[in-house]
Amino acid sequence: MIVQLMIGWLATFLTGGLLWLLWEKQDPLREIKYAEQFLKEFGAALVSILFTIIIAYAYADIIRFLLPSSLMEQLAKLGVLAWPLWVRLIVAYLIKDFCYYVAHWWMHHNQYLWQTHLWHHSIQQLWWLAAQRTSFTSRFLFQVGFLAFPLLSIPPEVMFCLGLLSALHENWTHSNVKWRSWMGVLEWIFVTPRYHSLHHTQIGAYNMGSYFTIFDRIFGTYIDPGSLDPDQQVFGVVDQPITWQKVVGI
């Protein structure tokens, strides 16, 4: 458990710290008193890392149950596992992002699932460390798509690197950086900070993809951030006391 905690800590704080030092601090969207915010978000991040480790152990058993050797053998017979690694990675990411999108959509459109997502949308000032404010049940549901990686026989060492990349991406898309026009080019495919930060405003249930923008475009939940003024947007649409129920997500 100690090793997993250290890896989780490094993935979150090392990538986020570098992001803050090299970008967020140099080109902030809004002025944030980081010293006042840090302790609150640091505690939330530690809780979230603990949730992630518990979920990882739970998914290890889920994988053994849901991905029996017979299924893997069938995929091998179909030639899927013979695809080049880069092809399997793209397919796995698309599956993961689609599962994320579906779970995220339901959280915003179902009164019970919305309870799992309240803590994340209570963020009043968006910056990299605030990305970690995710409840246990919400994080559990968002991880369903990761089953695609062992399903497609992505090697463990590659999955470890992907975990670091995922932490960096999550920190980046929640970072307090100015909305630059060049981000619009990336947004033809990828989620950027301005793309996702719009989701944390009064706009609400739009721009819900995690890595890719394709599913928002297909299902009609896309809004072009370039058409809006970031200074007119208000972060933190949930103004309620933070309770243990919100942290757990029930």
Phi and psi restraints in degrees (value plus and minus 20) as a CYANA .aco file:
   2 ILE   PHI     -82.2   -42.2
   2 ILE   PSI     -62.3   -22.3
   3 VAL   PHI     -81.3   -41.3
   3 VAL   PSI     -65.7   -25.7
   4 GLN   PHI     -83.1   -43.1
   4 GLN   PSI     -58.6   -18.6
   5 LEU   PHI     -82.3   -42.3
   5 LEU   PSI     -62.3   -22.3
   6 MET   PHI     -85.3   -45.3
   6 MET   PSI     -61.6   -21.6
   7 ILE   PHI     -84.0   -44.0
   7 ILE   PSI     -64.2   -24.2
   8 GLY   PHI     -82.1   -42.1
   8 GLY   PSI     -61.2   -21.2
   9 TRP   PHI     -83.3   -43.3
   9 TRP   PSI     -67.3   -27.3
  10 LEU   PHI     -82.8   -42.8
  10 LEU   PSI     -63.7   -23.7
  11 ALA   PHI     -80.0   -40.0
  11 ALA   PSI     -61.6   -21.6
  12 THR   PHI     -99.0   -59.0
  12 THR   PSI     -74.0   -34.0
  13 PHE   PHI    -104.6   -64.6
  13 PHE   PSI     -51.8   -11.8
  14 LEU   PHI     -89.8   -49.8
  14 LEU   PSI     -69.1   -29.1
  15 THR   PHI     -86.0   -46.0
  15 THR   PSI     -60.5   -20.5
  16 GLY   PHI     -88.5   -48.5
  16 GLY   PSI     -60.0   -20.0
  17 GLY   PHI     -82.8   -42.8
  17 GLY   PSI     -62.5   -22.5
  18 LEU   PHI     -84.7   -44.7
  18 LEU   PSI     -61.4   -21.4
  19 LEU   PHI     -81.0   -41.0
  19 LEU   PSI     -64.2   -24.2
  20 TRP   PHI     -83.7   -43.7
  20 TRP   PSI     -65.8   -25.8
  21 LEU   PHI     -86.6   -46.6
  21 LEU   PSI     -62.1   -22.1
  22 LEU   PHI    -109.3   -69.3
  22 LEU   PSI     -40.4    -0.4
  23 TRP   PHI    -154.5  -114.5
  23 TRP   PSI     -79.3   -39.3
  24 GLU   PHI     -80.3   -40.3
  24 GLU   PSI     -61.1   -21.1
  25 LYS   PHI     -91.4   -51.4
  25 LYS   PSI     -49.0    -9.0
  26 GLN   PHI    -103.2   -63.2
  26 GLN   PSI     -48.5    -8.5
  27 ASP   PHI    -160.4  -120.4
  27 ASP   PSI      41.0    81.0
  28 PRO   PHI     -94.6   -54.6
  28 PRO   PSI     125.4   165.4
  29 LEU   PHI     -93.9   -53.9
  29 LEU   PSI     -63.9   -23.9
  30 ARG   PHI    -156.5  -116.5
  30 ARG   PSI     136.4   176.4
  31 GLU   PHI     -96.5   -56.5
  31 GLU   PSI     106.9   146.9
  32 ILE   PHI    -146.5  -106.5
  32 ILE   PSI     113.6   153.6
  33 LYS   PHI    -104.8   -64.8
  33 LYS   PSI      68.1   108.1
  34 TYR   PHI     -80.4   -40.4
  34 TYR   PSI     -55.5   -15.5
  35 ALA   PHI     -81.4   -41.4
  35 ALA   PSI     -55.8   -15.8
  36 GLU   PHI     -95.6   -55.6
  36 GLU   PSI     -51.8   -11.8
  37 GLN   PHI    -105.8   -65.8
  37 GLN   PSI     -45.1    -5.1
  38 PHE   PHI     -81.4   -41.4
  38 PHE   PSI     -70.9   -30.9
  39 LEU   PHI     -80.9   -40.9
  39 LEU   PSI     -61.3   -21.3
  40 LYS   PHI     -82.1   -42.1
  40 LYS   PSI     -67.7   -27.7
  41 GLU   PHI     -95.9   -55.9
  41 GLU   PSI     -47.6    -7.6
  42 PHE   PHI     -83.5   -43.5
  42 PHE   PSI     -64.3   -24.3
  43 GLY   PHI     -82.6   -42.6
  43 GLY   PSI     -62.1   -22.1
  44 ALA   PHI     -83.5   -43.5
  44 ALA   PSI     -57.5   -17.5
  45 ALA   PHI     -86.7   -46.7
  45 ALA   PSI     -60.9   -20.9
  46 LEU   PHI     -83.6   -43.6
  46 LEU   PSI     -60.8   -20.8
  47 VAL   PHI     -82.4   -42.4
  47 VAL   PSI     -63.2   -23.2
  48 SER   PHI     -85.6   -45.6
  48 SER   PSI     -58.8   -18.8
  49 ILE   PHI     -83.3   -43.3
  49 ILE   PSI     -61.4   -21.4
  50 LEU   PHI     -81.8   -41.8
  50 LEU   PSI     -62.7   -22.7
  51 PHE   PHI     -78.3   -38.3
  51 PHE   PSI     -63.4   -23.4
  52 THR   PHI     -81.7   -41.7
  52 THR   PSI     -60.8   -20.8
  53 ILE   PHI     -87.2   -47.2
  53 ILE   PSI     -64.3   -24.3
  54 ILE   PHI     -80.1   -40.1
  54 ILE   PSI     -63.5   -23.5
  55 ILE   PHI     -85.0   -45.0
  55 ILE   PSI     -57.6   -17.6
  56 ALA   PHI     -81.4   -41.4
  56 ALA   PSI     -62.9   -22.9
  57 TYR   PHI     -85.4   -45.4
  57 TYR   PSI     -60.1   -20.1
  58 ALA   PHI     -84.0   -44.0
  58 ALA   PSI     -61.7   -21.7
  59 TYR   PHI     -89.6   -49.6
  59 TYR   PSI     -45.2    -5.2
  60 ALA   PHI     -80.5   -40.5
  60 ALA   PSI     -61.1   -21.1
  61 ASP   PHI     -93.3   -53.3
  61 ASP   PSI     -57.2   -17.2
  62 ILE   PHI     -82.9   -42.9
  62 ILE   PSI     -60.0   -20.0
  63 ILE   PHI     -81.6   -41.6
  63 ILE   PSI     -63.5   -23.5
  64 ARG   PHI     -84.5   -44.5
  64 ARG   PSI     -50.8   -10.8
  65 PHE   PHI    -102.2   -62.2
  65 PHE   PSI     -63.2   -23.2
  66 LEU   PHI    -108.8   -68.8
  66 LEU   PSI     -39.6     0.4
  67 LEU   PHI    -139.6   -99.6
  67 LEU   PSI      48.5    88.5
  68 PRO   PHI     -86.1   -46.1
  68 PRO   PSI     141.6   181.6
  69 SER   PHI     -80.2   -40.2
  69 SER   PSI     -49.9    -9.9
  70 SER   PHI     -83.5   -43.5
  70 SER   PSI     -56.6   -16.6
  71 LEU   PHI     -88.0   -48.0
  71 LEU   PSI     -62.8   -22.8
  72 MET   PHI     -83.2   -43.2
  72 MET   PSI     -58.9   -18.9
  73 GLU   PHI     -83.6   -43.6
  73 GLU   PSI     -57.9   -17.9
  74 GLN   PHI     -86.0   -46.0
  74 GLN   PSI     -61.7   -21.7
  75 LEU   PHI     -83.6   -43.6
  75 LEU   PSI     -57.6   -17.6
  76 ALA   PHI     -84.3   -44.3
  76 ALA   PSI     -61.1   -21.1
  77 LYS   PHI     -84.3   -44.3
  77 LYS   PSI     -54.1   -14.1
  78 LEU   PHI     -96.9   -56.9
  78 LEU   PSI     -28.4    11.6
  79 GLY   PHI      66.8   106.8
  79 GLY   PSI     -17.0    23.0
  80 VAL   PHI     -83.7   -43.7
  80 VAL   PSI     -62.0   -22.0
  81 LEU   PHI     -95.0   -55.0
  81 LEU   PSI     -26.8    13.2
  82 ALA   PHI    -111.0   -71.0
  82 ALA   PSI     -26.7    13.3
  83 TRP   PHI     -81.0   -41.0
  83 TRP   PSI     130.6   170.6
  84 PRO   PHI     -76.6   -36.6
  84 PRO   PSI     130.2   170.2
  85 LEU   PHI     -76.7   -36.7
  85 LEU   PSI     -59.9   -19.9
  86 TRP   PHI     -85.9   -45.9
  86 TRP   PSI     -52.4   -12.4
  87 VAL   PHI     -89.6   -49.6
  87 VAL   PSI     -64.8   -24.8
  88 ARG   PHI     -83.5   -43.5
  88 ARG   PSI     -53.9   -13.9
  89 LEU   PHI     -84.9   -44.9
  89 LEU   PSI     -64.6   -24.6
  90 ILE   PHI     -82.0   -42.0
  90 ILE   PSI     -65.4   -25.4
  91 VAL   PHI     -82.0   -42.0
  91 VAL   PSI     -63.3   -23.3
  92 ALA   PHI     -82.7   -42.7
  92 ALA   PSI     -61.8   -21.8
  93 TYR   PHI     -85.2   -45.2
  93 TYR   PSI     -59.1   -19.1
  94 LEU   PHI     -85.5   -45.5
  94 LEU   PSI     -61.7   -21.7
  95 ILE   PHI     -83.5   -43.5
  95 ILE   PSI     -66.4   -26.4
  96 LYS   PHI     -79.8   -39.8
  96 LYS   PSI     -65.1   -25.1
  97 ASP   PHI     -88.6   -48.6
  97 ASP   PSI     -54.4   -14.4
  98 PHE   PHI     -86.1   -46.1
  98 PHE   PSI     -63.7   -23.7
  99 CYS   PHI     -82.4   -42.4
  99 CYS   PSI     -60.8   -20.8
 100 TYR   PHI     -80.7   -40.7
 100 TYR   PSI     -66.6   -26.6
 101 TYR   PHI     -79.9   -39.9
 101 TYR   PSI     -66.5   -26.5
 102 VAL   PHI     -81.8   -41.8
 102 VAL   PSI     -66.9   -26.9
 103 ALA   PHI     -81.7   -41.7
 103 ALA   PSI     -62.7   -22.7
 104 HIS   PHI     -85.1   -45.1
 104 HIS   PSI     -62.1   -22.1
 105 TRP   PHI     -80.5   -40.5
 105 TRP   PSI     -66.0   -26.0
 106 TRP   PHI     -85.4   -45.4
 106 TRP   PSI     -54.5   -14.5
 107 MET   PHI     -81.0   -41.0
 107 MET   PSI     -53.7   -13.7
 108 HIS   PHI    -107.4   -67.4
 108 HIS   PSI     -30.4     9.6
 109 HIS   PHI    -142.5  -102.5
 109 HIS   PSI     -14.5    25.5
 110 ASN   PHI    -148.4  -108.4
 110 ASN   PSI     105.5   145.5
 111 GLN   PHI     -82.2   -42.2
 111 GLN   PSI     -48.8    -8.8
 112 TYR   PHI    -101.5   -61.5
 112 TYR   PSI     -64.1   -24.1
 113 LEU   PHI     -88.9   -48.9
 113 LEU   PSI     -45.7    -5.7
 114 TRP   PHI     -80.7   -40.7
 114 TRP   PSI     -49.8    -9.8
 115 GLN   PHI     -82.8   -42.8
 115 GLN   PSI     -47.5    -7.5
 116 THR   PHI     -94.6   -54.6
 116 THR   PSI     -37.2     2.8
 117 HIS   PHI    -130.4   -90.4
 117 HIS   PSI     -24.5    15.5
 118 LEU   PHI     -80.5   -40.5
 118 LEU   PSI     -62.6   -22.6
 119 TRP   PHI     -80.4   -40.4
 119 TRP   PSI     -59.9   -19.9
 120 HIS   PHI     -85.8   -45.8
 120 HIS   PSI     -58.1   -18.1
 121 HIS   PHI    -106.3   -66.3
 121 HIS   PSI     -12.3    27.7
 122 SER   PHI    -107.6   -67.6
 122 SER   PSI     -21.5    18.5
 123 ILE   PHI     -82.8   -42.8
 123 ILE   PSI      99.6   139.6
 124 GLN   PHI    -112.1   -72.1
 124 GLN   PSI     -49.4    -9.4
 125 GLN   PHI    -148.1  -108.1
 125 GLN   PSI      93.4   133.4
 126 LEU   PHI    -101.0   -61.0
 126 LEU   PSI     101.3   141.3
 127 TRP   PHI    -175.3  -135.3
 127 TRP   PSI     152.8   192.8
 128 TRP   PHI     -76.7   -36.7
 128 TRP   PSI     -62.7   -22.7
 129 LEU   PHI     -91.5   -51.5
 129 LEU   PSI     -45.5    -5.5
 130 ALA   PHI     -85.3   -45.3
 130 ALA   PSI     -38.2     1.8
 131 ALA   PHI     -79.4   -39.4
 131 ALA   PSI     -45.1    -5.1
 132 GLN   PHI    -100.1   -60.1
 132 GLN   PSI     -25.8    14.2
 133 ARG   PHI     -97.5   -57.5
 133 ARG   PSI      57.0    97.0
 134 THR   PHI    -150.3  -110.3
 134 THR   PSI     109.4   149.4
 135 SER   PHI     -88.4   -48.4
 135 SER   PSI     145.0   185.0
 136 PHE   PHI     -81.3   -41.3
 136 PHE   PSI     -69.8   -29.8
 137 THR   PHI     -88.4   -48.4
 137 THR   PSI     -56.6   -16.6
 138 SER   PHI     -83.4   -43.4
 138 SER   PSI     -66.4   -26.4
 139 ARG   PHI     -84.8   -44.8
 139 ARG   PSI     -56.8   -16.8
 140 PHE   PHI     -82.1   -42.1
 140 PHE   PSI     -65.8   -25.8
 141 LEU   PHI     -86.7   -46.7
 141 LEU   PSI     -57.2   -17.2
 142 PHE   PHI     -88.3   -48.3
 142 PHE   PSI     -42.4    -2.4
 143 GLN   PHI    -104.0   -64.0
 143 GLN   PSI     -26.5    13.5
 144 VAL   PHI     -74.7   -34.7
 144 VAL   PSI     -61.6   -21.6
 145 GLY   PHI     -83.3   -43.3
 145 GLY   PSI     -40.4    -0.4
 146 PHE   PHI     -87.0   -47.0
 146 PHE   PSI     -35.3     4.7
 147 LEU   PHI     -80.6   -40.6
 147 LEU   PSI     -41.1    -1.1
 148 ALA   PHI     -84.7   -44.7
 148 ALA   PSI     -47.9    -7.9
 149 PHE   PHI     -91.8   -51.8
 149 PHE   PSI     -71.8   -31.8
 150 PRO   PHI     -86.9   -46.9
 150 PRO   PSI     -50.2   -10.2
 151 LEU   PHI     -79.8   -39.8
 151 LEU   PSI     -56.5   -16.5
 152 LEU   PHI    -117.5   -77.5
 152 LEU   PSI      -2.3    37.7
 153 SER   PHI      35.8    75.8
 153 SER   PSI      23.9    63.9
 154 ILE   PHI     -93.2   -53.2
 154 ILE   PSI     105.3   145.3
 155 PRO   PHI     -78.3   -38.3
 155 PRO   PSI     126.2   166.2
 156 PRO   PHI     -75.9   -35.9
 156 PRO   PSI     -59.3   -19.3
 157 GLU   PHI     -86.2   -46.2
 157 GLU   PSI     -51.7   -11.7
 158 VAL   PHI     -90.8   -50.8
 158 VAL   PSI     -60.8   -20.8
 159 MET   PHI     -84.0   -44.0
 159 MET   PSI     -53.7   -13.7
 160 PHE   PHI     -82.1   -42.1
 160 PHE   PSI     -66.2   -26.2
 161 CYS   PHI     -84.3   -44.3
 161 CYS   PSI     -56.2   -16.2
 162 LEU   PHI     -86.0   -46.0
 162 LEU   PSI     -52.9   -12.9
 163 GLY   PHI     -83.3   -43.3
 163 GLY   PSI     -61.9   -21.9
 164 LEU   PHI     -84.6   -44.6
 164 LEU   PSI     -62.5   -22.5
 165 LEU   PHI     -84.1   -44.1
 165 LEU   PSI     -58.8   -18.8
 166 SER   PHI     -83.7   -43.7
 166 SER   PSI     -61.5   -21.5
 167 ALA   PHI     -83.2   -43.2
 167 ALA   PSI     -63.3   -23.3
 168 LEU   PHI     -83.1   -43.1
 168 LEU   PSI     -63.6   -23.6
 169 HIS   PHI     -84.2   -44.2
 169 HIS   PSI     -62.5   -22.5
 170 GLU   PHI     -83.4   -43.4
 170 GLU   PSI     -62.3   -22.3
 171 ASN   PHI     -83.7   -43.7
 171 ASN   PSI     -62.1   -22.1
 172 TRP   PHI     -85.4   -45.4
 172 TRP   PSI     -65.0   -25.0
 173 THR   PHI     -91.1   -51.1
 173 THR   PSI     -34.4     5.6
 174 HIS   PHI    -124.3   -84.3
 174 HIS   PSI     -14.4    25.6
 175 SER   PHI     -94.7   -54.7
 175 SER   PSI     134.9   174.9
 176 ASN   PHI    -109.0   -69.0
 176 ASN   PSI      52.7    92.7
 177 VAL   PHI    -143.1  -103.1
 177 VAL   PSI     132.5   172.5
 178 LYS   PHI     -84.2   -44.2
 178 LYS   PSI     128.7   168.7
 179 TRP   PHI     -98.1   -58.1
 179 TRP   PSI      86.6   126.6
 180 ARG   PHI    -119.2   -79.2
 180 ARG   PSI     126.4   166.4
 181 SER   PHI     -83.4   -43.4
 181 SER   PSI     -50.3   -10.3
 182 TRP   PHI     -85.5   -45.5
 182 TRP   PSI     -40.4    -0.4
 183 MET   PHI     -83.2   -43.2
 183 MET   PSI     -48.0    -8.0
 184 GLY   PHI     -81.3   -41.3
 184 GLY   PSI     -49.9    -9.9
 185 VAL   PHI     -88.1   -48.1
 185 VAL   PSI     -66.7   -26.7
 186 LEU   PHI     -81.9   -41.9
 186 LEU   PSI     -52.3   -12.3
 187 GLU   PHI     -91.4   -51.4
 187 GLU   PSI     -26.1    13.9
 188 TRP   PHI     -82.4   -42.4
 188 TRP   PSI     -45.6    -5.6
 189 ILE   PHI    -147.2  -107.2
 189 ILE   PSI     -68.7   -28.7
 190 PHE   PHI    -126.9   -86.9
 190 PHE   PSI     132.0   172.0
 191 VAL   PHI     -97.4   -57.4
 191 VAL   PSI     113.7   153.7
 192 THR   PHI    -137.5   -97.5
 192 THR   PSI     153.8   193.8
 193 PRO   PHI     -78.0   -38.0
 193 PRO   PSI     -63.1   -23.1
 194 ARG   PHI     -90.1   -50.1
 194 ARG   PSI     -53.8   -13.8
 195 TYR   PHI     -81.8   -41.8
 195 TYR   PSI     -68.3   -28.3
 196 HIS   PHI     -99.9   -59.9
 196 HIS   PSI     -55.6   -15.6
 197 SER   PHI     -82.3   -42.3
 197 SER   PSI     -49.4    -9.4
 198 LEU   PHI     -79.9   -39.9
 198 LEU   PSI     -52.7   -12.7
 199 HIS   PHI     -86.1   -46.1
 199 HIS   PSI     -43.8    -3.8
 200 HIS   PHI    -110.1   -70.1
 200 HIS   PSI     -11.1    28.9
 201 THR   PHI    -122.9   -82.9
 201 THR   PSI    -190.0  -150.0
 202 GLN   PHI     -85.0   -45.0
 202 GLN   PSI     -31.4     8.6
 203 ILE   PHI     -81.6   -41.6
 203 ILE   PSI     -59.9   -19.9
 204 GLY   PHI      58.9    98.9
 204 GLY   PSI    -142.0  -102.0
 205 ALA   PHI     -99.1   -59.1
 205 ALA   PSI      35.8    75.8
 206 TYR   PHI    -155.7  -115.7
 206 TYR   PSI     144.3   184.3
 207 ASN   PHI      31.3    71.3
 207 ASN   PSI      40.2    80.2
 208 MET   PHI    -121.5   -81.5
 208 MET   PSI     -19.5    20.5
 209 GLY   PHI     -87.5   -47.5
 209 GLY   PSI     137.9   177.9
 210 SER   PHI    -115.8   -75.8
 210 SER   PSI     -77.2   -37.2
 211 TYR   PHI    -123.8   -83.8
 211 TYR   PSI     -62.8   -22.8
 212 PHE   PHI    -134.5   -94.5
 212 PHE   PSI     132.1   172.1
 213 THR   PHI    -113.6   -73.6
 213 THR   PSI     -24.7    15.3
 214 ILE   PHI     -79.5   -39.5
 214 ILE   PSI     -61.0   -21.0
 215 PHE   PHI     -93.5   -53.5
 215 PHE   PSI     -53.3   -13.3
 216 ASP   PHI     -82.4   -42.4
 216 ASP   PSI     -60.7   -20.7
 217 ARG   PHI     -88.5   -48.5
 217 ARG   PSI     -61.1   -21.1
 218 ILE   PHI     -87.0   -47.0
 218 ILE   PSI     -62.3   -22.3
 219 PHE   PHI    -121.0   -81.0
 219 PHE   PSI      -9.2    30.8
 220 GLY   PHI      57.8    97.8
 220 GLY   PSI       5.0    45.0
 221 THR   PHI    -133.4   -93.4
 221 THR   PSI       6.7    46.7
 222 TYR   PHI    -120.2   -80.2
 222 TYR   PSI     114.0   154.0
 223 ILE   PHI    -149.1  -109.1
 223 ILE   PSI     111.9   151.9
 224 ASP   PHI     -94.9   -54.9
 224 ASP   PSI      94.3   134.3
 225 PRO   PHI     -81.8   -41.8
 225 PRO   PSI     -47.2    -7.2
 226 GLY   PHI     -85.7   -45.7
 226 GLY   PSI     -35.7     4.3
 227 SER   PHI    -109.6   -69.6
 227 SER   PSI     -20.2    19.8
 228 LEU   PHI    -143.7  -103.7
 228 LEU   PSI     135.0   175.0
 229 ASP   PHI    -112.8   -72.8
 229 ASP   PSI      96.6   136.6
 230 PRO   PHI     -81.1   -41.1
 230 PRO   PSI     -46.3    -6.3
 231 ASP   PHI     -90.7   -50.7
 231 ASP   PSI     -35.7     4.3
 232 GLN   PHI    -114.5   -74.5
 232 GLN   PSI     -20.9    19.1
 233 GLN   PHI    -114.5   -74.5
 233 GLN   PSI     121.8   161.8
 234 VAL   PHI    -134.3   -94.3
 234 VAL   PSI     102.0   142.0
 235 PHE   PHI    -106.4   -66.4
 235 PHE   PSI     131.7   171.7
 236 GLY   PHI      62.8   102.8
 236 GLY   PSI      57.1    97.1
 237 VAL   PHI    -106.0   -66.0
 237 VAL   PSI     -25.9    14.1
 238 VAL   PHI    -129.1   -89.1
 238 VAL   PSI      87.6   127.6
 239 ASP   PHI    -129.9   -89.9
 239 ASP   PSI      55.7    95.7
 240 GLN   PHI    -156.1  -116.1
 240 GLN   PSI     135.4   175.4
 241 PRO   PHI     -80.0   -40.0
 241 PRO   PSI     123.3   163.3
 242 ILE   PHI    -105.2   -65.2
 242 ILE   PSI     100.4   140.4
 243 THR   PHI    -137.9   -97.9
 243 THR   PSI     149.5   189.5
 244 TRP   PHI     -85.5   -45.5
 244 TRP   PSI     -48.6    -8.6
 245 GLN   PHI     -83.6   -43.6
 245 GLN   PSI     -59.1   -19.1
 246 LYS   PHI     -89.4   -49.4
 246 LYS   PSI     -57.5   -17.5
 247 VAL   PHI     -85.8   -45.8
 247 VAL   PSI     -60.7   -20.7
 248 VAL   PHI     -95.5   -55.5
 248 VAL   PSI     -56.4   -16.4
 249 GLY   PHI      73.5   113.5
 249 GLY   PSI      27.7    67.7
